[in-house]
Amino acid sequence: MLKKLIPRFPKNIGIIIAPTGAAIRDIISTIHRRFPQTNIYLFPSLVQGAEAKHDICAKIKAAQTFKP
C-alpha cells in the first residue's frame, strides 16, 4: 500500500482524544501556533478502561469517512 505524504502545511487535522483535560488544550494551542490557518476536528473518545479500544477504533473509522 502506498502511503500518502503528510503536507507541509495541513489544511485539516483530526484529533481522537479525551474531550477534557490539559492534553487537548495543549494540542490545540500547539496546532494554532504552528499552523494558524488549519481547521481542527475533534473526535472525542474514551482513552481509558475496557471499552476504550472499541471506542477509539470507532472514532478512527468515523474520522476516515468524515468530510469537512
mmCIF file of the N, C-alpha and C atoms, coordinates in Angstrom:
data_MODEL
# 
_entry.id   MODEL 
# 
loop_
_atom_site.group_PDB 
_atom_site.id 
_atom_site.type_symbol 
_atom_site.label_atom_id 
_atom_site.label_alt_id 
_atom_site.label_comp_id 
_atom_site.label_asym_id 
_atom_site.label_entity_id 
_atom_site.label_seq_id 
_atom_site.pdbx_PDB_ins_code 
_atom_site.Cartn_x 
_atom_site.Cartn_y 
_atom_site.Cartn_z 
_atom_site.occupancy 
_atom_site.B_iso_or_equiv 
_atom_site.pdbx_formal_charge 
_atom_site.auth_seq_id 
_atom_site.auth_comp_id 
_atom_site.auth_asym_id 
_atom_site.auth_atom_id 
_atom_site.pdbx_PDB_model_num 
ATOM 1   N N  . MET A 1 1  ? 0.853   -1.182 0.000  1.00 0.00 ? 1  MET A N  1 
ATOM 2   C CA . MET A 1 1  ? 0.000   0.000  0.000  1.00 0.00 ? 1  MET A CA 1 
ATOM 3   C C  . MET A 1 1  ? 0.895   1.241  0.000  1.00 0.00 ? 1  MET A C  1 
ATOM 4   N N  . LEU A 1 2  ? 0.590   2.180  -0.865 1.00 0.00 ? 2  LEU A N  1 
ATOM 5   C CA . LEU A 1 2  ? 1.330   3.434  -0.915 1.00 0.00 ? 2  LEU A CA 1 
ATOM 6   C C  . LEU A 1 2  ? 0.854   4.366  0.186  1.00 0.00 ? 2  LEU A C  1 
ATOM 7   N N  . LYS A 1 3  ? 1.797   4.945  0.869  1.00 0.00 ? 3  LYS A N  1 
ATOM 8   C CA . LYS A 1 3  ? 1.450   5.894  1.921  1.00 0.00 ? 3  LYS A CA 1 
ATOM 9   C C  . LYS A 1 3  ? 1.371   7.292  1.333  1.00 0.00 ? 3  LYS A C  1 
ATOM 10  N N  . LYS A 1 4  ? 0.435   8.068  1.839  1.00 0.00 ? 4  LYS A N  1 
ATOM 11  C CA . LYS A 1 4  ? 0.317   9.458  1.411  1.00 0.00 ? 4  LYS A CA 1 
ATOM 12  C C  . LYS A 1 4  ? 1.352   10.299 2.152  1.00 0.00 ? 4  LYS A C  1 
ATOM 13  N N  . LEU A 1 5  ? 1.889   11.272 1.468  1.00 0.00 ? 5  LEU A N  1 
ATOM 14  C CA . LEU A 1 5  ? 2.811   12.199 2.109  1.00 0.00 ? 5  LEU A CA 1 
ATOM 15  C C  . LEU A 1 5  ? 2.030   13.151 3.008  1.00 0.00 ? 5  LEU A C  1 
ATOM 16  N N  . ILE A 1 6  ? 2.609   13.488 4.123  1.00 0.00 ? 6  ILE A N  1 
ATOM 17  C CA . ILE A 1 6  ? 1.996   14.465 5.019  1.00 0.00 ? 6  ILE A CA 1 
ATOM 18  C C  . ILE A 1 6  ? 2.299   15.843 4.451  1.00 0.00 ? 6  ILE A C  1 
ATOM 19  N N  . PRO A 1 7  ? 1.263   16.672 4.242  1.00 0.00 ? 7  PRO A N  1 
ATOM 20  C CA . PRO A 1 7  ? 1.511   18.002 3.677  1.00 0.00 ? 7  PRO A CA 1 
ATOM 21  C C  . PRO A 1 7  ? 2.337   18.868 4.621  1.00 0.00 ? 7  PRO A C  1 
ATOM 22  N N  . ARG A 1 8  ? 3.126   19.740 4.032  1.00 0.00 ? 8  ARG A N  1 
ATOM 23  C CA . ARG A 1 8  ? 3.947   20.646 4.840  1.00 0.00 ? 8  ARG A CA 1 
ATOM 24  C C  . ARG A 1 8  ? 3.073   21.578 5.676  1.00 0.00 ? 8  ARG A C  1 
ATOM 25  N N  . PHE A 1 9  ? 1.980   22.052 5.090  1.00 0.00 ? 9  PHE A N  1 
ATOM 26  C CA . PHE A 1 9  ? 1.040   22.925 5.789  1.00 0.00 ? 9  PHE A CA 1 
ATOM 27  C C  . PHE A 1 9  ? -0.350  22.304 5.688  1.00 0.00 ? 9  PHE A C  1 
ATOM 28  N N  . PRO A 1 10 ? -0.759  21.537 6.686  1.00 0.00 ? 10 PRO A N  1 
ATOM 29  C CA . PRO A 1 10 ? -2.050  20.845 6.608  1.00 0.00 ? 10 PRO A CA 1 
ATOM 30  C C  . PRO A 1 10 ? -3.222  21.818 6.641  1.00 0.00 ? 10 PRO A C  1 
ATOM 31  N N  . LYS A 1 11 ? -4.275  21.480 5.897  1.00 0.00 ? 11 LYS A N  1 
ATOM 32  C CA . LYS A 1 11 ? -5.494  22.291 5.897  1.00 0.00 ? 11 LYS A CA 1 
ATOM 33  C C  . LYS A 1 11 ? -6.438  21.854 7.002  1.00 0.00 ? 11 LYS A C  1 
ATOM 34  N N  . ASN A 1 12 ? -6.473  20.549 7.255  1.00 0.00 ? 12 ASN A N  1 
ATOM 35  C CA . ASN A 1 12 ? -7.368  19.980 8.257  1.00 0.00 ? 12 ASN A CA 1 
ATOM 36  C C  . ASN A 1 12 ? -6.609  18.957 9.093  1.00 0.00 ? 12 ASN A C  1 
ATOM 37  N N  . ILE A 1 13 ? -6.884  18.968 10.401 1.00 0.00 ? 13 ILE A N  1 
ATOM 38  C CA . ILE A 1 13 ? -6.294  17.985 11.303 1.00 0.00 ? 13 ILE A CA 1 
ATOM 39  C C  . ILE A 1 13 ? -7.409  17.427 12.174 1.00 0.00 ? 13 ILE A C  1 
ATOM 40  N N  . GLY A 1 14 ? -7.503  16.109 12.216 1.00 0.00 ? 14 GLY A N  1 
ATOM 41  C CA . GLY A 1 14 ? -8.457  15.437 13.090 1.00 0.00 ? 14 GLY A CA 1 
ATOM 42  C C  . GLY A 1 14 ? -7.734  14.865 14.290 1.00 0.00 ? 14 GLY A C  1 
ATOM 43  N N  . ILE A 1 15 ? -8.345  15.005 15.453 1.00 0.00 ? 15 ILE A N  1 
ATOM 44  C CA . ILE A 1 15 ? -7.720  14.545 16.690 1.00 0.00 ? 15 ILE A CA 1 
ATOM 45  C C  . ILE A 1 15 ? -8.699  13.621 17.408 1.00 0.00 ? 15 ILE A C  1 
ATOM 46  N N  . ILE A 1 16 ? -8.227  12.428 17.738 1.00 0.00 ? 16 ILE A N  1 
ATOM 47  C CA . ILE A 1 16 ? -9.013  11.481 18.524 1.00 0.00 ? 16 ILE A CA 1 
ATOM 48  C C  . ILE A 1 16 ? -8.401  11.486 19.915 1.00 0.00 ? 16 ILE A C  1 
ATOM 49  N N  . ILE A 1 17 ? -9.165  11.981 20.881 1.00 0.00 ? 17 ILE A N  1 
ATOM 50  C CA . ILE A 1 17 ? -8.615  12.200 22.219 1.00 0.00 ? 17 ILE A CA 1 
ATOM 51  C C  . ILE A 1 17 ? -9.759  12.351 23.204 1.00 0.00 ? 17 ILE A C  1 
ATOM 52  N N  . ALA A 1 18 ? -9.447  12.235 24.485 1.00 0.00 ? 18 ALA A N  1 
ATOM 53  C CA . ALA A 1 18 ? -10.442 12.506 25.523 1.00 0.00 ? 18 ALA A CA 1 
ATOM 54  C C  . ALA A 1 18 ? -10.852 13.969 25.426 1.00 0.00 ? 18 ALA A C  1 
ATOM 55  N N  . PRO A 1 19 ? -12.146 14.262 25.570 1.00 0.00 ? 19 PRO A N  1 
ATOM 56  C CA . PRO A 1 19 ? -12.616 15.632 25.358 1.00 0.00 ? 19 PRO A CA 1 
ATOM 57  C C  . PRO A 1 19 ? -12.241 16.629 26.455 1.00 0.00 ? 19 PRO A C  1 
ATOM 58  N N  . THR A 1 20 ? -11.730 16.141 27.563 1.00 0.00 ? 20 THR A N  1 
ATOM 59  C CA . THR A 1 20 ? -11.376 17.042 28.663 1.00 0.00 ? 20 THR A CA 1 
ATOM 60  C C  . THR A 1 20 ? -9.916  16.817 29.048 1.00 0.00 ? 20 THR A C  1 
ATOM 61  N N  . GLY A 1 21 ? -9.386  17.758 29.773 1.00 0.00 ? 21 GLY A N  1 
ATOM 62  C CA . GLY A 1 21 ? -8.029  17.613 30.273 1.00 0.00 ? 21 GLY A CA 1 
ATOM 63  C C  . GLY A 1 21 ? -7.060  18.571 29.608 1.00 0.00 ? 21 GLY A C  1 
ATOM 64  N N  . ALA A 1 22 ? -5.863  18.626 30.154 1.00 0.00 ? 22 ALA A N  1 
ATOM 65  C CA . ALA A 1 22 ? -4.842  19.552 29.681 1.00 0.00 ? 22 ALA A CA 1 
ATOM 66  C C  . ALA A 1 22 ? -4.287  19.146 28.322 1.00 0.00 ? 22 ALA A C  1 
ATOM 67  N N  . ALA A 1 23 ? -4.261  17.868 28.027 1.00 0.00 ? 23 ALA A N  1 
ATOM 68  C CA . ALA A 1 23 ? -3.648  17.403 26.768 1.00 0.00 ? 23 ALA A CA 1 
ATOM 69  C C  . ALA A 1 23 ? -4.341  18.014 25.560 1.00 0.00 ? 23 ALA A C  1 
ATOM 70  N N  . ILE A 1 24 ? -5.649  18.040 25.542 1.00 0.00 ? 24 ILE A N  1 
ATOM 71  C CA . ILE A 1 24 ? -6.376  18.576 24.382 1.00 0.00 ? 24 ILE A CA 1 
ATOM 72  C C  . ILE A 1 24 ? -6.101  20.064 24.216 1.00 0.00 ? 24 ILE A C  1 
ATOM 73  N N  . ARG A 1 25 ? -6.050  20.791 25.310 1.00 0.00 ? 25 ARG A N  1 
ATOM 74  C CA . ARG A 1 25 ? -5.748  22.220 25.233 1.00 0.00 ? 25 ARG A CA 1 
ATOM 75  C C  . ARG A 1 25 ? -4.338  22.453 24.700 1.00 0.00 ? 25 ARG A C  1 
ATOM 76  N N  . ASP A 1 26 ? -3.389  21.645 25.136 1.00 0.00 ? 26 ASP A N  1 
ATOM 77  C CA . ASP A 1 26 ? -2.006  21.764 24.652 1.00 0.00 ? 26 ASP A CA 1 
ATOM 78  C C  . ASP A 1 26 ? -1.919  21.467 23.162 1.00 0.00 ? 26 ASP A C  1 
ATOM 79  N N  . ILE A 1 27 ? -2.594  20.422 22.723 1.00 0.00 ? 27 ILE A N  1 
ATOM 80  C CA . ILE A 1 27 ? -2.563  20.052 21.306 1.00 0.00 ? 27 ILE A CA 1 
ATOM 81  C C  . ILE A 1 27 ? -3.163  21.163 20.454 1.00 0.00 ? 27 ILE A C  1 
ATOM 82  N N  . ILE A 1 28 ? -4.315  21.673 20.859 1.00 0.00 ? 28 ILE A N  1 
ATOM 83  C CA . ILE A 1 28 ? -4.983  22.725 20.087 1.00 0.00 ? 28 ILE A CA 1 
ATOM 84  C C  . ILE A 1 28 ? -4.123  23.986 20.038 1.00 0.00 ? 28 ILE A C  1 
ATOM 85  N N  . SER A 1 29 ? -3.560  24.385 21.168 1.00 0.00 ? 29 SER A N  1 
ATOM 86  C CA . SER A 1 29 ? -2.741  25.602 21.165 1.00 0.00 ? 29 SER A CA 1 
ATOM 87  C C  . SER A 1 29 ? -1.480  25.426 20.314 1.00 0.00 ? 29 SER A C  1 
ATOM 88  N N  . THR A 1 30 ? -0.881  24.241 20.326 1.00 0.00 ? 30 THR A N  1 
ATOM 89  C CA . THR A 1 30 ? 0.302   23.984 19.501 1.00 0.00 ? 30 THR A CA 1 
ATOM 90  C C  . THR A 1 30 ? -0.048  24.035 18.020 1.00 0.00 ? 30 THR A C  1 
ATOM 91  N N  . ILE A 1 31 ? -1.168  23.423 17.636 1.00 0.00 ? 31 ILE A N  1 
ATOM 92  C CA . ILE A 1 31 ? -1.584  23.455 16.231 1.00 0.00 ? 31 ILE A CA 1 
ATOM 93  C C  . ILE A 1 31 ? -1.874  24.883 15.789 1.00 0.00 ? 31 ILE A C  1 
ATOM 94  N N  . HIS A 1 32 ? -2.590  25.638 16.617 1.00 0.00 ? 32 HIS A N  1 
ATOM 95  C CA . HIS A 1 32 ? -2.894  27.034 16.259 1.00 0.00 ? 32 HIS A CA 1 
ATOM 96  C C  . HIS A 1 32 ? -1.623  27.873 16.124 1.00 0.00 ? 32 HIS A C  1 
ATOM 97  N N  . ARG A 1 33 ? -0.646  27.602 16.964 1.00 0.00 ? 33 ARG A N  1 
ATOM 98  C CA . ARG A 1 33 ? 0.605   28.358 16.908 1.00 0.00 ? 33 ARG A CA 1 
ATOM 99  C C  . ARG A 1 33 ? 1.404   28.006 15.647 1.00 0.00 ? 33 ARG A C  1 
ATOM 100 N N  . ARG A 1 34 ? 1.487   26.722 15.318 1.00 0.00 ? 34 ARG A N  1 
ATOM 101 C CA . ARG A 1 34 ? 2.294   26.286 14.174 1.00 0.00 ? 34 ARG A CA 1 
ATOM 102 C C  . ARG A 1 34 ? 1.589   26.430 12.833 1.00 0.00 ? 34 ARG A C  1 
ATOM 103 N N  . PHE A 1 35 ? 0.285   26.209 12.832 1.00 0.00 ? 35 PHE A N  1 
ATOM 104 C CA . PHE A 1 35 ? -0.489  26.235 11.588 1.00 0.00 ? 35 PHE A CA 1 
ATOM 105 C C  . PHE A 1 35 ? -1.778  27.032 11.810 1.00 0.00 ? 35 PHE A C  1 
ATOM 106 N N  . PRO A 1 36 ? -1.704  28.352 11.875 1.00 0.00 ? 36 PRO A N  1 
ATOM 107 C CA . PRO A 1 36 ? -2.878  29.158 12.231 1.00 0.00 ? 36 PRO A CA 1 
ATOM 108 C C  . PRO A 1 36 ? -4.054  29.030 11.263 1.00 0.00 ? 36 PRO A C  1 
ATOM 109 N N  . GLN A 1 37 ? -3.819  28.633 10.024 1.00 0.00 ? 37 GLN A N  1 
ATOM 110 C CA . GLN A 1 37 ? -4.902  28.518 9.042  1.00 0.00 ? 37 GLN A CA 1 
ATOM 111 C C  . GLN A 1 37 ? -5.555  27.124 9.027  1.00 0.00 ? 37 GLN A C  1 
ATOM 112 N N  . THR A 1 38 ? -5.093  26.235 9.886  1.00 0.00 ? 38 THR A N  1 
ATOM 113 C CA . THR A 1 38 ? -5.567  24.851 9.882  1.00 0.00 ? 38 THR A CA 1 
ATOM 114 C C  . THR A 1 38 ? -6.885  24.705 10.634 1.00 0.00 ? 38 THR A C  1 
ATOM 115 N N  . ASN A 1 39 ? -7.789  23.911 10.068 1.00 0.00 ? 39 ASN A N  1 
ATOM 116 C CA . ASN A 1 39 ? -9.032  23.549 10.743 1.00 0.00 ? 39 ASN A CA 1 
ATOM 117 C C  . ASN A 1 39 ? -8.773  22.334 11.617 1.00 0.00 ? 39 ASN A C  1 
ATOM 118 N N  . ILE A 1 40 ? -9.318  22.347 12.836 1.00 0.00 ? 40 ILE A N  1 
ATOM 119 C CA . ILE A 1 40 ? -9.143  21.241 13.772 1.00 0.00 ? 40 ILE A CA 1 
ATOM 120 C C  . ILE A 1 40 ? -10.497 20.578 13.989 1.00 0.00 ? 40 ILE A C  1 
ATOM 121 N N  . TYR A 1 41 ? -10.518 19.259 13.836 1.00 0.00 ? 41 TYR A N  1 
ATOM 122 C CA . TYR A 1 41 ? -11.744 18.486 14.051 1.00 0.00 ? 41 TYR A CA 1 
ATOM 123 C C  . TYR A 1 41 ? -11.486 17.508 15.182 1.00 0.00 ? 41 TYR A C  1 
ATOM 124 N N  . LEU A 1 42 ? -12.307 17.589 16.215 1.00 0.00 ? 42 LEU A N  1 
ATOM 125 C CA . LEU A 1 42 ? -12.157 16.727 17.385 1.00 0.00 ? 42 LEU A CA 1 
ATOM 126 C C  . LEU A 1 42 ? -13.114 15.552 17.296 1.00 0.00 ? 42 LEU A C  1 
ATOM 127 N N  . PHE A 1 43 ? -12.596 14.385 17.622 1.00 0.00 ? 43 PHE A N  1 
ATOM 128 C CA . PHE A 1 43 ? -13.390 13.176 17.720 1.00 0.00 ? 43 PHE A CA 1 
ATOM 129 C C  . PHE A 1 43 ? -13.214 12.672 19.147 1.00 0.00 ? 43 PHE A C  1 
ATOM 130 N N  . PRO A 1 44 ? -14.102 13.097 20.061 1.00 0.00 ? 44 PRO A N  1 
ATOM 131 C CA . PRO A 1 44 ? -13.951 12.718 21.466 1.00 0.00 ? 44 PRO A CA 1 
ATOM 132 C C  . PRO A 1 44 ? -14.068 11.203 21.646 1.00 0.00 ? 44 PRO A C  1 
ATOM 133 N N  . SER A 1 45 ? -13.190 10.654 22.468 1.00 0.00 ? 45 SER A N  1 
ATOM 134 C CA . SER A 1 45 ? -13.150 9.213  22.651 1.00 0.00 ? 45 SER A CA 1 
ATOM 135 C C  . SER A 1 45 ? -12.768 8.864  24.081 1.00 0.00 ? 45 SER A C  1 
ATOM 136 N N  . LEU A 1 46 ? -13.187 7.680  24.490 1.00 0.00 ? 46 LEU A N  1 
ATOM 137 C CA . LEU A 1 46 ? -12.681 7.127  25.736 1.00 0.00 ? 46 LEU A CA 1 
ATOM 138 C C  . LEU A 1 46 ? -11.217 6.774  25.509 1.00 0.00 ? 46 LEU A C  1 
ATOM 139 N N  . VAL A 1 47 ? -10.372 7.027  26.491 1.00 0.00 ? 47 VAL A N  1 
ATOM 140 C CA . VAL A 1 47 ? -8.963  6.686  26.341 1.00 0.00 ? 47 VAL A CA 1 
ATOM 141 C C  . VAL A 1 47 ? -8.475  5.761  27.446 1.00 0.00 ? 47 VAL A C  1 
ATOM 142 N N  . GLN A 1 48 ? -9.357  5.439  28.373 1.00 0.00 ? 48 GLN A N  1 
ATOM 143 C CA . GLN A 1 48 ? -9.016  4.519  29.456 1.00 0.00 ? 48 GLN A CA 1 
ATOM 144 C C  . GLN A 1 48 ? -10.171 3.568  29.673 1.00 0.00 ? 48 GLN A C  1 
ATOM 145 N N  . GLY A 1 49 ? -9.841  2.407  30.194 1.00 0.00 ? 49 GLY A N  1 
ATOM 146 C CA . GLY A 1 49 ? -10.867 1.435  30.523 1.00 0.00 ? 49 GLY A CA 1 
ATOM 147 C C  . GLY A 1 49 ? -11.022 0.360  29.460 1.00 0.00 ? 49 GLY A C  1 
ATOM 148 N N  . ALA A 1 50 ? -11.844 -0.626 29.787 1.00 0.00 ? 50 ALA A N  1 
ATOM 149 C CA . ALA A 1 50 ? -12.024 -1.797 28.930 1.00 0.00 ? 50 ALA A CA 1 
ATOM 150 C C  . ALA A 1 50 ? -12.665 -1.452 27.591 1.00 0.00 ? 50 ALA A C  1 
ATOM 151 N N  . GLU A 1 51 ? -13.518 -0.460 27.547 1.00 0.00 ? 51 GLU A N  1 
ATOM 152 C CA . GLU A 1 51 ? -14.221 -0.106 26.312 1.00 0.00 ? 51 GLU A CA 1 
ATOM 153 C C  . GLU A 1 51 ? -13.453 0.889  25.440 1.00 0.00 ? 51 GLU A C  1 
ATOM 154 N N  . ALA A 1 52 ? -12.330 1.401  25.933 1.00 0.00 ? 52 ALA A N  1 
ATOM 155 C CA . ALA A 1 52 ? -11.586 2.429  25.203 1.00 0.00 ? 52 ALA A CA 1 
ATOM 156 C C  . ALA A 1 52 ? -11.133 1.938  23.833 1.00 0.00 ? 52 ALA A C  1 
ATOM 157 N N  . LYS A 1 53 ? -10.641 0.705  23.755 1.00 0.00 ? 53 LYS A N  1 
ATOM 158 C CA . LYS A 1 53 ? -10.128 0.213  22.469 1.00 0.00 ? 53 LYS A CA 1 
ATOM 159 C C  . LYS A 1 53 ? -11.220 0.157  21.414 1.00 0.00 ? 53 LYS A C  1 
ATOM 160 N N  . HIS A 1 54 ? -12.430 -0.179 21.813 1.00 0.00 ? 54 HIS A N  1 
ATOM 161 C CA . HIS A 1 54 ? -13.540 -0.230 20.859 1.00 0.00 ? 54 HIS A CA 1 
ATOM 162 C C  . HIS A 1 54 ? -13.965 1.178  20.439 1.00 0.00 ? 54 HIS A C  1 
ATOM 163 N N  . ASP A 1 55 ? -13.974 2.084  21.395 1.00 0.00 ? 55 ASP A N  1 
ATOM 164 C CA . ASP A 1 55 ? -14.372 3.459  21.099 1.00 0.00 ? 55 ASP A CA 1 
ATOM 165 C C  . ASP A 1 55 ? -13.344 4.144  20.196 1.00 0.00 ? 55 ASP A C  1 
ATOM 166 N N  . ILE A 1 56 ? -12.065 3.913  20.459 1.00 0.00 ? 56 ILE A N  1 
ATOM 167 C CA . ILE A 1 56 ? -11.013 4.503  19.629 1.00 0.00 ? 56 ILE A CA 1 
ATOM 168 C C  . ILE A 1 56 ? -11.116 3.973  18.205 1.00 0.00 ? 56 ILE A C  1 
ATOM 169 N N  . CYS A 1 57 ? -11.331 2.682  18.046 1.00 0.00 ? 57 CYS A N  1 
ATOM 170 C CA . CYS A 1 57 ? -11.497 2.101  16.699 1.00 0.00 ? 57 CYS A CA 1 
ATOM 171 C C  . CYS A 1 57 ? -12.684 2.731  15.975 1.00 0.00 ? 57 CYS A C  1 
ATOM 172 N N  . ALA A 1 58 ? -13.785 2.924  16.685 1.00 0.00 ? 58 ALA A N  1 
ATOM 173 C CA . ALA A 1 58 ? -14.964 3.540  16.081 1.00 0.00 ? 58 ALA A CA 1 
ATOM 174 C C  . ALA A 1 58 ? -14.677 4.979  15.661 1.00 0.00 ? 58 ALA A C  1 
ATOM 175 N N  . LYS A 1 59 ? -13.923 5.709  16.469 1.00 0.00 ? 59 LYS A N  1 
ATOM 176 C CA . LYS A 1 59 ? -13.601 7.100  16.142 1.00 0.00 ? 59 LYS A CA 1 
ATOM 177 C C  . LYS A 1 59 ? -12.625 7.183  14.972 1.00 0.00 ? 59 LYS A C  1 
ATOM 178 N N  . ILE A 1 60 ? -11.720 6.220  14.854 1.00 0.00 ? 60 ILE A N  1 
ATOM 179 C CA . ILE A 1 60 ? -10.815 6.197  13.695 1.00 0.00 ? 60 ILE A CA 1 
ATOM 180 C C  . ILE A 1 60 ? -11.632 6.001  12.421 1.00 0.00 ? 60 ILE A C  1 
ATOM 181 N N  . LYS A 1 61 ? -12.581 5.085  12.459 1.00 0.00 ? 61 LYS A N  1 
ATOM 182 C CA . LYS A 1 61 ? -13.439 4.856  11.295 1.00 0.00 ? 61 LYS A CA 1 
ATOM 183 C C  . LYS A 1 61 ? -14.259 6.102  10.966 1.00 0.00 ? 61 LYS A C  1 
ATOM 184 N N  . ALA A 1 62 ? -14.785 6.760  11.997 1.00 0.00 ? 62 ALA A N  1 
ATOM 185 C CA . ALA A 1 62 ? -15.552 7.984  11.781 1.00 0.00 ? 62 ALA A CA 1 
ATOM 186 C C  . ALA A 1 62 ? -14.677 9.077  11.182 1.00 0.00 ? 62 ALA A C  1 
ATOM 187 N N  . ALA A 1 63 ? -13.448 9.196  11.655 1.00 0.00 ? 63 ALA A N  1 
ATOM 188 C CA . ALA A 1 63 ? -12.528 10.217 11.141 1.00 0.00 ? 63 ALA A CA 1 
ATOM 189 C C  . ALA A 1 63 ? -12.167 9.943  9.682  1.00 0.00 ? 63 ALA A C  1 
ATOM 190 N N  . GLN A 1 64 ? -12.014 8.678  9.332  1.00 0.00 ? 64 GLN A N  1 
ATOM 191 C CA . GLN A 1 64 ? -11.644 8.322  7.962  1.00 0.00 ? 64 GLN A CA 1 
ATOM 192 C C  . GLN A 1 64 ? -12.748 8.681  6.963  1.00 0.00 ? 64 GLN A C  1 
ATOM 193 N N  . THR A 1 65 ? -13.988 8.625  7.397  1.00 0.00 ? 65 THR A N  1 
ATOM 194 C CA . THR A 1 65 ? -15.101 8.917  6.484  1.00 0.00 ? 65 THR A CA 1 
ATOM 195 C C  . THR A 1 65 ? -15.623 10.341 6.616  1.00 0.00 ? 65 THR A C  1 
ATOM 196 N N  . PHE A 1 66 ? -15.063 11.105 7.553  1.00 0.00 ? 66 PHE A N  1 
ATOM 197 C CA . PHE A 1 66 ? -15.505 12.473 7.803  1.00 0.00 ? 66 PHE A CA 1 
ATOM 198 C C  . PHE A 1 66 ? -15.155 13.377 6.622  1.00 0.00 ? 66 PHE A C  1 
ATOM 199 N N  . LYS A 1 67 ? -16.109 14.170 6.201  1.00 0.00 ? 67 LYS A N  1 
ATOM 200 C CA . LYS A 1 67 ? -15.894 15.151 5.128  1.00 0.00 ? 67 LYS A CA 1 
ATOM 201 C C  . LYS A 1 67 ? -16.140 16.542 5.708  1.00 0.00 ? 67 LYS A C  1 
ATOM 202 N N  . PRO A 1 68 ? -15.076 17.375 5.785  1.00 0.00 ? 68 PRO A N  1 
ATOM 203 C CA . PRO A 1 68 ? -15.251 18.722 6.354  1.00 0.00 ? 68 PRO A CA 1 
ATOM 204 C C  . PRO A 1 68 ? -16.120 19.615 5.485  1.00 0.00 ? 68 PRO A C  1 
# 
